[in-house]
Structures are given as structure tokens and as C-alpha cells.
Amino acid sequence: MLVCVCKKAYLNRVQRGLWGLQFRHKSADVRSEADIKRFIIDNTEIVNCESLTPEISLRLFTPRCRFWTERPELWPFPDPYWAIYWPGGQALARYLLNNPEVCAGGKVLDLGCGCGASAIAAKLSGASHVVANDIDPSEMCKETNKKLLFDQN
């Protein structure tokens, strides 16, 4: 995971080009964004009090979720790294929430964002623009978690 904070008003063309890349992986079993969203809602649960950032609610795999113990070959897409709130992500999100001056008014790129928690923390801390990017089908997970945030406020 990498979070970059840019205070400049613009990025050069190379940076814009590289940062604009988004990779999508869709399994044959998951045909649309609606299928991915439905899978996320049906197979994760909303968690907020079991992390370093109780002010952020996220949809995650927990021991109570079916796919926590299911054989990986039955999952509709590969390794669900996006469905776990990793300790490094928790620490970074907590740091941003405790030190909002780090990203307040700046542009933030959360590269390897997983569930999107650090990007959400950056936005809560006053970042003017946030991009959350990953290589797996976590796009819908990030969107679902972002929606949770705005439904709470």
C-alpha cells in the first residue's frame, strides 16, 4: 500500500497517465458489477469496532462469513485481499485521521488500496481529491465502503 499526497494543483502527463491506469479482473462466474456488488453484500459484514479506526465502517470478510472457511477454488474471483482490513492499512488510516494536516487540501493516491480504508481516511481528513486504485475486483468493494461512509454521515 502506498499513499501519495500531492499539494501541487497539477500532475505532469506521465503521472496522470500512470495514475489513471485501472486494471479489472472479472471471473467467468461474476459477469457484471451488479454481480460483484451482490457478492460483496451477501458474503461480507459491516465491521467498525474491531479495528484501529472505529469511525470507519467497512464491508469485510470475518470469521462469521461463508468464504472465511470456504475452499478458495469456490470463490468467484481470486484472493480476496480487498476484503480484509490489513494491519498496515489500519495503521495508515489511523495516522491520517490523527494527523489531518498530512493530507488536508491535498491530492491523495492510495495505490494498492484493498478495501479503500486509507482513501476514506484521507477524505475524512480533508483531502481535496482522492484516488483509490488496486489491481483486483475491489472497485465495487471500495464503492460499497464509500457508500457506507456517506450513509452514516
Backbone hydrogen bonds, N-H to C=O, Kabsch-Sander energy under -0.5 kcal/mol:
donor,donor_aa,acceptor,acceptor_aa,energy
2,L,111,L,-2.0
4,C,2,L,-0.5
4,C,109,L,-2.0
6,C,4,C,-0.5
6,C,107,K,-3.3
7,K,5,V,-0.5
16,R,12,N,-2.6
17,G,13,R,-2.7
18,L,14,V,-2.8
19,W,15,Q,-2.9
20,G,16,R,-1.4
21,L,18,L,-1.0
23,F,134,D,-0.6
30,V,27,S,-0.6
31,R,29,D,-0.7
36,I,32,S,-2.0
37,K,33,E,-2.8
38,R,34,A,-2.5
39,F,35,D,-2.4
40,I,36,I,-2.6
41,I,37,K,-2.6
42,D,38,R,-2.8
43,N,39,F,-2.0
44,T,40,I,-0.7
45,E,60,L,-2.5
47,V,58,L,-3.0
51,S,48,N,-0.5
56,I,53,T,-2.1
57,S,55,E,-0.5
58,L,47,V,-2.5
60,L,45,E,-2.3
60,L,58,L,-0.7
61,F,83,A,-3.1
65,C,62,T,-2.3
68,W,65,C,-1.5
69,T,65,C,-0.5
69,T,66,R,-1.1
70,E,66,R,-0.9
74,L,71,R,-2.3
75,W,72,P,-1.7
81,Y,79,D,-1.8
83,A,80,P,-1.9
84,I,81,Y,-1.2
86,W,84,I,-1.3
90,Q,86,W,-2.3
91,A,87,P,-2.6
92,L,88,G,-2.3
93,A,89,G,-2.6
94,R,90,Q,-2.7
95,Y,91,A,-2.4
96,L,92,L,-2.6
97,L,93,A,-2.3
98,N,94,R,-2.3
99,N,95,Y,-1.8
102,V,99,N,-2.1
103,C,100,P,-1.1
104,A,100,P,-2.0
105,G,126,G,-3.0
106,G,103,C,-2.3
107,K,6,C,-2.9
108,V,129,H,-2.8
109,L,4,C,-2.0
110,D,108,V,-0.5
110,D,131,V,-3.2
111,L,2,L,-3.1
111,L,109,L,-0.8
112,G,110,D,-0.5
112,G,133,N,-2.3
113,C,110,D,-0.6
113,C,133,N,-2.1
116,G,113,C,-2.4
120,I,116,G,-2.3
121,A,117,A,-2.7
122,A,118,S,-2.3
123,K,119,A,-2.1
124,L,120,I,-2.6
125,S,121,A,-1.6
126,G,123,K,-1.5
127,A,122,A,-2.2
128,S,106,G,-1.8
129,H,106,G,-1.4
131,V,108,V,-2.7
133,N,110,D,-2.8
133,N,131,V,-0.5
138,S,136,D,-1.1
139,E,136,D,-0.6
140,M,137,P,-0.6
142,K,138,S,-3.2
143,E,139,E,-2.4
144,T,140,M,-2.7
145,N,141,C,-2.7
146,K,142,K,-2.8
147,K,143,E,-2.3
148,L,144,T,-1.9
149,L,145,N,-1.8
150,F,146,K,-2.0
151,D,147,K,-2.2
152,Q,148,L,-1.4
153,N,149,L,-1.3
